[in-house]
Amino acid sequence: MASQTIWIGTRKGAFVLRSDELRKQWKLTGPQFLGHVIHHIVQDPRSPKSVLIAAKTGHLGPTVFRSNDRGKTWKEAAQPPAFRKAADGESARAVERVFWLTPGHASQPNVWYAGTSPCGLFRSEDAGENWQAVAGFNDHPMHGQWTGDGGTPDGPLLHSILVDPRDPAHLYIGLSGGGVFESTDAGRDWSPLNEGCAADFLPDPNVPYGHDPHCVVLHPLQPDRLYQQNHCGIYRLDRPERRWTRIGNAMPKKVGDIGFPIVLHHANPDIAWVHPMDGQTVWPRTSVDGRPAVYRTSDAGRTWQRQDKGLPPSQAWMTVLRQAMCADRQARVGLYFGTTGGEVWASANEGDSWHCIARNLPEIYSVTC
Protein backbone atom coordinates (compact mmCIF):
# COMPACT_ATOMS: atom_id res chain seq x y z
CA MET A 1 0.00 0.00 0.00
CA ALA A 2 1.36 3.41 -0.98
CA SER A 3 1.14 6.70 0.86
CA GLN A 4 -1.40 9.21 -0.43
CA THR A 5 -1.06 12.84 -1.50
CA ILE A 6 -4.01 15.25 -1.37
CA TRP A 7 -3.80 18.65 -3.08
CA ILE A 8 -5.90 21.41 -1.54
CA GLY A 9 -6.83 24.63 -3.33
CA THR A 10 -8.23 27.42 -1.15
CA ARG A 11 -9.31 31.02 -1.32
CA LYS A 12 -5.95 31.99 0.21
CA GLY A 13 -3.39 29.57 -1.20
CA ALA A 14 -2.41 25.96 -1.87
CA PHE A 15 -1.77 23.24 0.71
CA VAL A 16 -0.73 19.57 0.58
CA LEU A 17 -1.64 16.63 2.81
CA ARG A 18 0.53 13.49 2.72
CA SER A 19 -0.27 10.28 4.58
CA ASP A 20 1.55 7.28 5.93
CA GLU A 21 0.99 3.98 4.10
CA LEU A 22 -2.10 3.17 6.18
CA ARG A 23 -3.68 6.60 5.51
CA LYS A 24 -4.04 7.11 9.27
CA GLN A 25 -1.47 9.81 9.90
CA TRP A 26 -1.40 12.95 7.78
CA LYS A 27 1.10 15.80 7.49
CA LEU A 28 -0.03 19.22 6.25
CA THR A 29 2.44 21.42 4.36
CA GLY A 30 2.09 24.87 2.87
CA PRO A 31 0.82 27.31 2.14
CA GLN A 32 2.16 28.07 -1.29
CA PHE A 33 0.82 31.08 -3.19
CA LEU A 34 -0.44 32.49 0.12
CA GLY A 35 -3.20 35.04 -0.44
CA HIS A 36 -3.94 33.96 -4.01
CA VAL A 37 -7.15 32.21 -5.06
CA ILE A 38 -6.44 28.59 -6.04
CA HIS A 39 -9.36 27.10 -7.95
CA HIS A 40 -7.92 23.73 -8.99
CA ILE A 41 -4.76 21.64 -8.51
CA VAL A 42 -4.30 18.59 -10.75
CA GLN A 43 -1.49 16.02 -10.69
CA ASP A 44 -0.90 14.51 -14.12
CA PRO A 45 -1.66 10.76 -14.07
CA ARG A 46 0.49 10.38 -17.19
CA SER A 47 3.52 11.99 -15.50
CA PRO A 48 3.03 12.10 -11.72
CA LYS A 49 5.83 14.60 -11.08
CA SER A 50 3.90 17.15 -13.14
CA VAL A 51 1.27 19.25 -11.35
CA LEU A 52 -0.74 22.23 -12.66
CA ILE A 53 -2.53 24.93 -10.66
CA ALA A 54 -5.37 27.13 -11.85
CA ALA A 55 -5.00 30.39 -9.94
CA LYS A 56 -6.16 33.97 -9.74
CA THR A 57 -3.40 36.15 -8.35
CA GLY A 58 -3.51 39.70 -7.18
CA HIS A 59 -0.78 40.92 -9.52
CA LEU A 60 -0.81 38.43 -12.41
CA GLY A 61 -4.57 37.96 -12.66
CA PRO A 62 -5.94 34.59 -13.85
CA THR A 63 -3.14 32.22 -14.77
CA VAL A 64 -1.72 28.68 -14.61
CA PHE A 65 1.35 27.54 -12.68
CA ARG A 66 3.31 24.39 -13.52
CA SER A 67 5.57 22.16 -11.44
CA ASN A 68 7.76 19.34 -12.72
CA ASP A 69 8.91 18.21 -9.25
CA ARG A 70 5.68 17.39 -7.42
CA GLY A 71 5.12 20.93 -6.23
CA LYS A 72 8.57 21.82 -4.87
CA THR A 73 8.97 24.62 -7.40
CA TRP A 74 6.54 26.41 -9.70
CA LYS A 75 6.68 28.39 -12.92
CA GLU A 76 3.94 30.52 -14.40
CA ALA A 77 2.69 29.65 -17.89
CA ALA A 78 4.32 31.77 -20.57
CA GLN A 79 0.95 32.24 -22.26
CA PRO A 80 -2.02 31.72 -19.90
CA PRO A 81 -5.54 31.15 -21.27
CA ALA A 82 -6.87 34.28 -22.97
CA PHE A 83 -9.66 35.00 -25.43
CA ARG A 84 -8.68 36.31 -28.86
CA LYS A 85 -8.80 40.04 -29.49
CA ALA A 86 -12.31 41.16 -30.39
CA ALA A 87 -12.96 42.03 -34.01
CA ASP A 88 -14.57 45.32 -34.96
CA GLY A 89 -18.15 45.40 -33.68
CA GLU A 90 -17.65 42.45 -31.29
CA SER A 91 -17.86 42.65 -27.53
CA ALA A 92 -14.50 42.05 -25.91
CA ARG A 93 -14.10 39.03 -23.64
CA ALA A 94 -11.50 38.67 -20.92
CA VAL A 95 -10.70 35.64 -18.77
CA GLU A 96 -11.60 36.43 -15.17
CA ARG A 97 -10.75 33.04 -13.67
CA VAL A 98 -8.99 29.90 -14.81
CA PHE A 99 -11.34 27.53 -13.05
CA TRP A 100 -10.80 23.94 -14.23
CA LEU A 101 -7.89 21.78 -15.45
CA THR A 102 -8.00 18.38 -17.18
CA PRO A 103 -5.07 16.30 -18.52
CA GLY A 104 -5.43 15.26 -22.13
CA HIS A 105 -5.61 11.75 -23.55
CA ALA A 106 -2.93 9.18 -22.61
CA SER A 107 -1.74 9.21 -26.24
CA GLN A 108 -1.17 12.99 -26.02
CA PRO A 109 1.18 13.30 -23.01
CA ASN A 110 1.68 17.08 -23.24
CA VAL A 111 -1.95 18.06 -23.86
CA TRP A 112 -4.03 19.80 -21.19
CA TYR A 113 -7.44 21.50 -21.21
CA ALA A 114 -8.59 24.46 -19.14
CA GLY A 115 -12.04 25.90 -18.46
CA THR A 116 -12.56 29.51 -17.50
CA SER A 117 -15.01 32.17 -16.41
CA PRO A 118 -16.59 33.55 -18.51
CA CYS A 119 -17.15 30.24 -20.28
CA GLY A 120 -14.12 29.51 -22.42
CA LEU A 121 -12.27 26.33 -23.39
CA PHE A 122 -8.50 26.34 -23.85
CA ARG A 123 -5.88 23.76 -24.80
CA SER A 124 -2.15 23.43 -24.23
CA GLU A 125 0.05 21.13 -26.29
CA ASP A 126 3.26 21.77 -24.32
CA ALA A 127 2.34 20.61 -20.80
CA GLY A 128 0.72 23.89 -19.77
CA GLU A 129 3.38 26.36 -20.90
CA ASN A 130 1.29 27.97 -23.66
CA TRP A 131 -2.50 27.95 -24.00
CA GLN A 132 -4.59 28.43 -27.13
CA ALA A 133 -8.33 29.02 -27.39
CA VAL A 134 -10.46 26.14 -28.67
CA ALA A 135 -12.13 28.22 -31.35
CA GLY A 136 -14.71 25.54 -32.14
CA PHE A 137 -16.33 26.30 -28.80
CA ASN A 138 -15.28 29.85 -27.93
CA ASP A 139 -16.31 31.18 -31.35
CA HIS A 140 -19.18 28.81 -32.01
CA PRO A 141 -22.19 30.64 -33.54
CA MET A 142 -24.30 29.41 -30.61
CA HIS A 143 -21.80 30.31 -27.88
CA GLY A 144 -23.70 33.35 -26.68
CA GLN A 145 -27.01 31.49 -26.54
CA TRP A 146 -25.50 28.41 -24.88
CA THR A 147 -23.79 30.39 -22.14
CA GLY A 148 -26.56 32.98 -21.72
CA ASP A 149 -26.11 35.52 -18.96
CA GLY A 150 -24.11 33.23 -16.69
CA GLY A 151 -27.01 32.69 -14.34
CA THR A 152 -25.12 31.36 -11.30
CA PRO A 153 -24.20 33.24 -8.10
CA ASP A 154 -20.52 32.58 -8.86
CA GLY A 155 -20.83 33.74 -12.45
CA PRO A 156 -20.45 31.67 -15.64
CA LEU A 157 -18.11 28.67 -15.40
CA LEU A 158 -16.79 26.07 -17.84
CA HIS A 159 -15.89 22.93 -15.89
CA SER A 160 -15.95 19.12 -16.00
CA ILE A 161 -13.81 18.77 -19.13
CA LEU A 162 -13.86 15.05 -19.92
CA VAL A 163 -11.75 13.14 -22.44
CA ASP A 164 -12.97 9.74 -23.63
CA PRO A 165 -10.09 7.32 -22.84
CA ARG A 166 -10.85 5.45 -26.08
CA ASP A 167 -10.77 8.49 -28.35
CA PRO A 168 -8.93 11.81 -27.79
CA ALA A 169 -11.32 13.56 -30.19
CA HIS A 170 -14.36 12.73 -28.03
CA LEU A 171 -14.88 15.44 -25.41
CA TYR A 172 -17.54 16.56 -22.94
CA ILE A 173 -17.79 19.84 -21.05
CA GLY A 174 -20.13 21.30 -18.42
CA LEU A 175 -21.31 24.89 -18.38
CA SER A 176 -22.76 26.62 -15.35
CA GLY A 177 -25.04 27.77 -16.68
CA GLY A 178 -25.58 26.24 -20.07
CA GLY A 179 -25.54 22.47 -19.68
CA VAL A 180 -23.51 19.51 -20.87
CA PHE A 181 -22.05 19.64 -24.39
CA GLU A 182 -20.32 17.01 -26.52
CA SER A 183 -17.73 17.13 -29.30
CA THR A 184 -16.68 14.15 -31.43
CA ASP A 185 -14.12 16.04 -33.53
CA ALA A 186 -11.57 17.31 -31.00
CA GLY A 187 -13.55 20.44 -30.21
CA ARG A 188 -14.21 21.77 -33.70
CA ASP A 189 -17.98 21.47 -33.22
CA TRP A 190 -20.28 20.91 -30.25
CA SER A 191 -23.85 19.85 -29.49
CA PRO A 192 -25.99 20.02 -26.32
CA LEU A 193 -26.51 16.82 -24.33
CA ASN A 194 -29.17 17.71 -21.76
CA GLU A 195 -32.29 15.67 -22.52
CA GLY A 196 -34.01 14.46 -19.38
CA CYS A 197 -32.42 17.04 -17.06
CA ALA A 198 -34.77 19.30 -15.15
CA ALA A 199 -34.42 23.07 -15.41
CA ASP A 200 -36.74 24.18 -12.62
CA PHE A 201 -35.35 27.72 -12.71
CA LEU A 202 -36.34 28.31 -16.36
CA PRO A 203 -39.79 29.13 -17.78
CA ASP A 204 -39.50 26.10 -20.08
CA PRO A 205 -38.05 23.15 -18.13
CA ASN A 206 -37.47 21.15 -21.33
CA VAL A 207 -35.05 23.49 -23.09
CA PRO A 208 -32.11 21.86 -24.94
CA TYR A 209 -29.60 24.15 -23.18
CA GLY A 210 -29.54 26.64 -20.32
CA HIS A 211 -29.12 23.95 -17.63
CA ASP A 212 -26.76 24.08 -14.66
CA PRO A 213 -24.66 20.94 -14.20
CA HIS A 214 -22.51 21.32 -11.10
CA CYS A 215 -20.14 18.44 -11.81
CA VAL A 216 -20.00 15.81 -14.57
CA VAL A 217 -17.86 12.66 -14.42
CA LEU A 218 -17.11 9.78 -16.79
CA HIS A 219 -16.03 6.33 -15.66
CA PRO A 220 -12.61 5.42 -17.12
CA LEU A 221 -13.38 1.69 -17.32
CA GLN A 222 -16.84 2.21 -18.81
CA PRO A 223 -16.58 5.49 -20.75
CA ASP A 224 -20.16 5.29 -21.96
CA ARG A 225 -21.29 5.73 -18.33
CA LEU A 226 -21.59 9.35 -17.21
CA TYR A 227 -22.92 10.80 -13.98
CA GLN A 228 -23.70 14.38 -13.05
CA GLN A 229 -24.62 16.30 -9.94
CA ASN A 230 -26.89 18.99 -11.29
CA HIS A 231 -28.52 22.09 -9.84
CA CYS A 232 -31.73 20.07 -10.25
CA GLY A 233 -30.71 16.58 -9.12
CA ILE A 234 -28.40 13.60 -9.64
CA TYR A 235 -28.37 12.00 -13.10
CA ARG A 236 -26.83 9.08 -15.00
CA LEU A 237 -26.40 8.63 -18.74
CA ASP A 238 -25.47 5.42 -20.54
CA ARG A 239 -24.44 6.11 -24.10
CA PRO A 240 -25.38 5.91 -26.90
CA GLU A 241 -28.54 7.14 -25.15
CA ARG A 242 -28.94 10.91 -25.10
CA ARG A 243 -31.50 11.15 -22.31
CA TRP A 244 -30.31 11.42 -18.71
CA THR A 245 -32.06 9.45 -15.95
CA ARG A 246 -32.65 11.18 -12.61
CA ILE A 247 -31.18 8.65 -10.21
CA GLY A 248 -31.49 11.22 -7.42
CA ASN A 249 -35.17 10.36 -7.17
CA ALA A 250 -34.05 7.38 -5.07
CA MET A 251 -32.46 9.65 -2.44
CA PRO A 252 -34.38 10.21 0.84
CA LYS A 253 -37.01 12.88 0.23
CA LYS A 254 -36.05 14.86 3.35
CA VAL A 255 -32.45 15.05 2.11
CA GLY A 256 -33.06 15.57 -1.60
CA ASP A 257 -30.57 15.21 -4.42
CA ILE A 258 -29.03 18.68 -4.63
CA GLY A 259 -25.29 19.19 -4.19
CA PHE A 260 -22.06 20.10 -5.95
CA PRO A 261 -19.63 17.13 -6.20
CA ILE A 262 -20.01 13.58 -7.46
CA VAL A 263 -17.16 11.07 -7.18
CA LEU A 264 -16.70 7.62 -8.73
CA HIS A 265 -15.08 4.37 -7.58
CA HIS A 266 -12.13 3.88 -9.94
CA ALA A 267 -12.78 0.13 -10.40
CA ASN A 268 -16.57 -0.15 -10.25
CA PRO A 269 -18.78 1.97 -12.55
CA ASP A 270 -21.84 1.29 -10.37
CA ILE A 271 -20.38 2.97 -7.25
CA ALA A 272 -20.61 6.73 -6.77
CA TRP A 273 -20.68 9.18 -3.87
CA VAL A 274 -22.33 12.56 -3.40
CA HIS A 275 -22.41 15.13 -0.60
CA PRO A 276 -25.93 16.61 -0.48
CA MET A 277 -26.65 20.18 0.55
CA ASP A 278 -29.77 22.18 1.26
CA GLY A 279 -30.85 23.47 -2.13
CA GLN A 280 -34.45 24.23 -1.34
CA THR A 281 -36.28 27.59 -1.32
CA VAL A 282 -33.59 30.22 -0.67
CA TRP A 283 -30.67 27.86 -1.39
CA PRO A 284 -28.71 28.20 1.87
CA ARG A 285 -26.03 25.84 0.47
CA THR A 286 -25.35 24.14 3.78
CA SER A 287 -25.49 20.53 4.91
CA VAL A 288 -29.10 19.44 5.24
CA ASP A 289 -30.37 20.28 8.76
CA GLY A 290 -26.75 20.90 9.81
CA ARG A 291 -26.12 17.13 9.70
CA PRO A 292 -23.50 16.47 7.00
CA ALA A 293 -23.36 13.09 5.32
CA VAL A 294 -22.03 11.39 2.24
CA TYR A 295 -24.42 9.17 0.28
CA ARG A 296 -23.19 6.18 -1.68
CA THR A 297 -24.81 4.14 -4.42
CA SER A 298 -23.53 0.66 -5.24
CA ASP A 299 -26.07 -0.03 -8.00
CA ALA A 300 -25.72 2.93 -10.35
CA GLY A 301 -28.25 5.07 -8.49
CA ARG A 302 -31.09 2.64 -7.87
CA THR A 303 -30.53 2.92 -4.11
CA TRP A 304 -28.46 5.18 -1.83
CA GLN A 305 -26.96 4.61 1.63
CA ARG A 306 -26.13 7.34 4.15
CA GLN A 307 -22.50 7.37 5.39
CA ASP A 308 -22.04 9.72 8.34
CA LYS A 309 -20.10 7.77 10.99
CA GLY A 310 -17.57 10.15 12.51
CA LEU A 311 -19.06 13.27 10.94
CA PRO A 312 -20.62 15.92 13.22
CA PRO A 313 -24.11 14.77 14.25
CA SER A 314 -25.56 18.28 14.41
CA GLN A 315 -24.85 22.02 14.09
CA ALA A 316 -22.37 21.54 11.24
CA TRP A 317 -23.40 23.91 8.47
CA MET A 318 -20.75 23.03 5.90
CA THR A 319 -20.73 23.13 2.12
CA VAL A 320 -18.56 21.01 -0.19
CA LEU A 321 -17.93 22.64 -3.56
CA ARG A 322 -17.80 20.86 -6.92
CA GLN A 323 -14.01 20.32 -7.02
CA ALA A 324 -13.65 19.72 -3.29
CA MET A 325 -14.27 15.96 -3.13
CA CYS A 326 -12.21 13.12 -4.58
CA ALA A 327 -11.46 9.41 -4.36
CA ASP A 328 -8.05 7.78 -4.50
CA ARG A 329 -7.20 4.68 -6.54
CA GLN A 330 -6.13 2.34 -3.76
CA ALA A 331 -7.62 -1.15 -3.42
CA ARG A 332 -9.74 -0.02 -0.48
CA VAL A 333 -10.79 3.33 -1.87
CA GLY A 334 -10.13 6.42 0.19
CA LEU A 335 -12.48 9.41 0.03
CA TYR A 336 -11.69 13.02 0.86
CA PHE A 337 -13.67 16.23 0.98
CA GLY A 338 -12.95 19.82 1.98
CA THR A 339 -15.44 22.30 3.35
CA THR A 340 -16.04 26.00 2.98
CA GLY A 341 -15.18 26.17 6.69
CA GLY A 342 -11.61 25.01 6.05
CA GLU A 343 -11.77 21.38 7.18
CA VAL A 344 -10.64 18.28 5.29
CA TRP A 345 -12.36 14.99 6.09
CA ALA A 346 -11.11 11.54 5.07
CA SER A 347 -12.33 7.97 4.91
CA ALA A 348 -9.96 5.06 4.32
CA ASN A 349 -12.82 2.55 4.01
CA GLU A 350 -14.95 3.81 1.14
CA GLY A 351 -17.06 6.09 3.31
CA ASP A 352 -17.92 3.67 6.14
CA SER A 353 -16.30 6.03 8.66
CA TRP A 354 -14.78 9.52 8.61
CA HIS A 355 -12.24 11.58 10.51
CA CYS A 356 -11.00 15.14 10.15
CA ILE A 357 -7.40 15.37 8.91
CA ALA A 358 -7.03 19.16 8.66
CA ARG A 359 -8.71 22.17 10.27
CA ASN A 360 -8.53 25.96 10.20
CA LEU A 361 -7.64 26.29 6.53
CA PRO A 362 -9.09 29.05 4.34
CA GLU A 363 -12.28 28.35 2.41
CA ILE A 364 -11.59 25.20 0.36
CA TYR A 365 -12.26 25.28 -3.36
CA SER A 366 -10.70 21.97 -4.47
CA VAL A 367 -9.47 18.68 -3.06
CA THR A 368 -7.76 16.37 -5.55
CA CYS A 369 -5.76 13.13 -5.39
Secondary structure, DSSP 8 states (H G I E B T S, - for coil): ----EEEEEETTEEEEEEE-TTS--EEEEEEESTTSEEEEEEE-TTSTT-EEEEEEETTTEEEEEEESSTTSS-EE-SB--------TTS------EEEEEEE--TT-TT-EEEEEETTEEEEESSTTSB-EE-HHHHT-TTHHHHHTT--STT--EEEEEEE-TT-TT-EEEEEETBEEEEESSTTSS-EE--BT---TTSSSTT-SS-B-EEEEEEETTEEEEEEEEETTEEEEEETT--B-B-GGGGS-TTT-S-EEEEEEETTEEEEEEEEE---STT---S-GGG---EEEESSTTS--EEE-TTS-SSS------TBSEEE--SSS--EEEE-TTS-EEEESSTTSS-EEEE-S-S-EEEEE-
